[in-house]
Amino acid sequence: MSSSSTAKPGQSPIAEAAPQSLCALEPHVPADRLVAEMVPPPRFDSVRFETYEPAPDQPSQRKAVEVLSAFAAGLGGAHAAGPGKRKWFGKKTAAPAGPRGVYLDGGYGVGKTHLLASLWHATPADPSLKAFGTFVELTNLVGALGFQQTVQTLGGHRLLCIDEFELDDPGDTVLVSSLLSRLVEAGVALAATSNTLPGKLGEGRFAAADFLREIQGLSAHFRPLRIDGEDYRHRGLPEAPPPYSSDQVTKAAYTTPGASLDDFPALLGHLARVHPSRYGALTDGITAVCLTDVEPVPDQSTALRLVVLADRLYDREVPVLASGLPFDRLFSDEMLNGGYQKKYFRAISRLTALARDAKGLVAQ
């Protein structure tokens, strides 16, 4: 029997199965999964340097492709055998020529993650010898494995890519800085993008030197690459679709296999009970996120949790359909002008892109 035959007179046909609720899920993520998932996420699985499209008026974007391509080619030297003991060119005491790390400095939406993932793909090494993850995922790995075990696990790698390196938690920053120092000693090459606190420069990001100071002993190993440009997600594209009605969102949730349906304030409350390291697992098997009654985020702690969820949804290419306020009104003016400005603008940018992706879920 088709799902449409189950509809009552006067009702629109809906699927027989009710949509899932993210609020009902509290996933457990074992440590071995955290390690196994340190690869570029689905959205960036197929990107390459060749698929990056530099803006015609932004020479720094073209330069970044050239520098990173050469950096990847330079990582082809053999490592000495032995976990945690591999050294560049197989020599324990020999240091490679030039910096052994690159740092991509730029605003949101200029393609830093695309370039970082392209570097991971272009590096001539077995995938098991390369790791890719966000700063948050790296700190979660240390929490799950312990510091020494993390050093042993990643110390045999050819390359570690860290997306969205954060400087807003001094404790985590010192922890990861210590970890990176040990990994550099083991011969691991590093690449990072930064989710830095804004306000140091008038354009909403601060100088690479600030990042380098935070990782004091590693500064000599990094070559900073400034990448200028506007947010590619909105370059030449139409405005994001306005929010839909709650009835439209609910109907779409019921007619879309694998969709979730949640009241937005309830979801924000649930995020406080789930560790951010599990937000990716929270969306396992979800094909679309449907939210009703979107309203302004009440406080900064809640806002930062929502940023992490937005990142995981974007990485996994999960469309977001919503009723209530548009996404550009999620955060207060105080938040958008405060210390986490860059995170909030990135979240707005990514949620807007996912809202565009969700347009096809609503019957016209």
N, C-alpha and C positions, 0 to 999 in steps of 0.2 A: 504494500500500500504506500502510495506517495505521501510525502509530508503535507501536501496541499489538501489531501482528502480529510485530514484530521481537523481542519479549521471549522469552527462553528459558524453558523449563519451570521453575517454581518462583521465577521472578523477577517483580517488579512491572513493568508496562509503563512505559517511559520514552521520551522523545523520541529520534529518531535522532541529532540533532546534539548534540554535547557542549556544555555551557555555556562561555562565555568566561571568561578569567581576567584580572583587573585587573593581576596581576603580569606579564602578558605584554605590557602596553601601555605605551608611552612616547611619548605624543602630543607633537607640535610645535604651538605656537600662534603664528601670525603676528601681528604688531602690529596689522594692520588688523582682525583678528578681535577683539582686545581692545577696540578702540574700538567696533566694531559691537555688541558684547555688553554695552555699558554701558546696559542697560535693566533694569527689574525682572525678576527671574528667574521661571520658570514658575509657581512657587507663588504669587507675588504679582502675576501679570499681570492678574488679573481683580478684584483687591481695589479697593475704593473707600471713601471716608469713610462712605458709606451702609451698607457691609457690616461696618464695625467695630462691635462690640457692647460698649460700655462696661459694666463691672461696676456693678450698681446702687448699690453702696456705695463707689464710687470716683469722686468728682466730678472729680478731676484728669484722668481719662480723657475725660470729656465735654468738659471745658474744652480739652483738647488738640485735639479734633476741631474745635471752634469757632475756635481760634486758627489752626490750620493751614489751614482752609478759607478764612479771610480772607486769610492769607498768600498762598495760591495765587491767589486772585482779584486780589490786588495785583500779580501778576507779568504782567498783561496789557498793560503799556505797551509801545509800539513801541521797537525798538532802531534805532540808526543803522546804516546799511549799512557793510559791510566786516568781514571776518573779524578777530576779536580786537580790534575797535574799537567794538563795539556798546555803547551806554550806555543806562541807564534813561531812558525818556521822550525818547530821541534827543538828549540834551544831554550833551555831554562833561563839563561842569563841574557839572552839577546832581546832587545826591545825593537819593535817594528819601527820603520821610518814614518814620521808624521804622527798626528794625533790618532789615538785609538778609540776615539769617541766623537760623535757628532751630536749637536744639540740644535733642534729646529725651533727658532724663535719667531712667532708671528701671531696675528690675531686669529679669532675663530673663523672657520669656514674658508681658509686659504689652502686647504689640502694637506695639512701636516700629517694627519693619520694616513692618508692615501700614500704619501711619500714614505712614511715609516714602514708601512706594510709592504710597499714595493721593494724597499731595501731588504726586508726579511725574505721576500720571495727571490730576490736577485742574488742573495748571498749563496755562493756555491758550497753548500754544506747539507748534510742530511737533516731533515726536519727535526730529528731528535736532538740535534746539536744547536738548534736555534730556539729562542724563546721570545714570545711577544705577549705583553700584558700591560694593563694600566698600572699606575702607581698604587692605586687602591688594591688591585689584585695581587701585586707584589707584596704589599704589607700583609695581606690576608694569608699569602703563602708562608711568610715568616711566622705568622701566628699559628698556623696549622702544623708546620714542620719543626719549628724552632730555628734559631739562627744558624747553628752549626750544620744542621741537616740541609738547610736551604743552600748554604755555601757549597756543600758537597754535591747537591743535586744540580745546581746551575754552574758549578765551577768547571765542568768539562765541556761547556758549551762554546761554540764559536762566536755567537752573537746574542746579546740581550737587548731587546727593544722595549722601551718604557714609554707608554703613551700617557700624556696628561700628568707629567711630573708635578706634584703639588708642594707648595711651600707654606700652606696655611696650618699645618700641624707640626710644630717644631720637633716633637718626640718622634713621629714617623719619619720626618726628614732626616734626623740624625741616624735613626735605625737603618734606613735605606742607604744613606751615605756610607755608613760603616760596611754594609753588605757590598756595595759597589766597589769599595776599596779592596775588599778581599777578592772579589771577582776579577778585578783588573790585575791583581797580583797573580791570579791563576791563568791569565792570558785571555780573558773574555773581552771581546770588543763591545762597546756600548753605543746605543743610539737613543735619543730621547726627544720627546716634544714636551712643552711645558704648559701647564694649566696654572700660571702664576697669578699671584695677587696683582690686581691692576693699581693704577694711581701713581706708579713710579714715573711713568711717562704720561703725557697728556692723551695719548692715543689708546689707552686702555690696556697696555701691557708694559712690562718693565724689562730693562736691559738684561741681556744674557749674562752680564757680569754678576748680577744679583744671584742668578741661578748658580753660577760657578762658585761664588763665595759660600753658598750653602753646602756644596760638596767640596770642602776646602782642599783636601788632598788630591782631588781628581781634576782640578781645573786645567792642568797641563795636558790632560788626555783628551779634552773636548775641543772640537772646532765649532764655534757658533755659526749657524746659518740663519740669517734674517730673511723671512719670507713675507713680503708685503702683498696686499691685495684685499679685495672685498669678499664677502661671504659667497662662495660659489653656489650655495644652495638656493640663493635668491637672484643670481645673476641672470637677468633676462627672463625670469619666470614670472608668472602671474602671482598676485597676492594669494596668501593662504585662504582656503575656503572658510567662510564664517561657521561658527558652531551650528550644529543641527538641533532639532528639537529632541527632547528626551524620548518621545515616541519613535522617532526615526532611528535614534541610536539603539534603542531596545529592540526594535524590529530587525535591524541589521545584525545585532548580536545573535538573535535567534535563527536567522537565515544564513549565517556564515559558519560553516563547520570549523570547530576549533577556536572560536572567538571566546573572549572573556567579557563579562559585564559586571561593572562595579560602580557604586556611588563614590564619587571622587573624594569627599571628606572621609568616608569610611576607609578608602584605600590609603589615604595619607596616615590615618591612625594605625593601619596594619603595618605599614612600612616601619613604624617605630618599634614593632615587635619582631622584625626580621632583620638579621644582620645584613648590611649592604653587600657583603661578599656572596650572599645568596640571591641577590636580585636577578642575576642571569638565570639561575635555576628556577626562579619563580615564574619565568616566562617560557619554560620548556614546553614545547608542544602547542603554544598559543599562536594562533594565526593572525589575530587582530585583537587589540585592546579597545573596548568600548566603555566610555566613561560618561556618567550622567552628573549633572549639577556641578560642573567645574566652577570653582570659586577661588578667590585670592588665597595664596598659601599664608597661614597665620603667623609663622615665625621662622627664623633662620634655620634652626635645626631641621625642621620639616622640609624647608626649601632645599637644603643640601641633600637630604635623602631623595627628594624628587629628582634632583639633578642626576644622581647615580642611576635611578631607574630610567630616566630619559636616555642616558648614554647606553644602557644595556638594550633598550628597545631599538635604538637607532642602529647599534652594532648588528642586531639580529634582524633588522629590516621588518619589524612588526608595525603595521599601520595602526594609527590611533584615531578613533572616531569619538567625538565628544559633543556634549551639550553644555550650555552654561556660558561662561565667559570665554572669549578667545584666549589663546595661549600667551599672547603678548601682554596680557593683563594679570598673569599669574603672580608676579612679584611686585611688591610695593616700590615706589620711587626710592625709598630709603635703602631697600635691598639693591636696587639697580645702580645706585650711586655709592654703594659701600664696598667693603673689602673683597666680596665674592662676586663682584660685578661680572667678571669674565665668565664665570661658571653659569650664571643665570642667563646671560645672553646666548651662550652656547646651547643651553637647554631650550630656550625659546626657539632658536634657529632649528634645532633638530626636531622638536615636537611639531613645528610648522611644516617641516618636510614630511614627517610621518602623517600629518593631517592631510596633506595633499595626496599621499599614497592611499589614504582611506576613502577618497571620494567615490571610488567605484563600488563601495560596499552599500551605498544608499541608492535605492531604486529611484530613478528619475521619473 
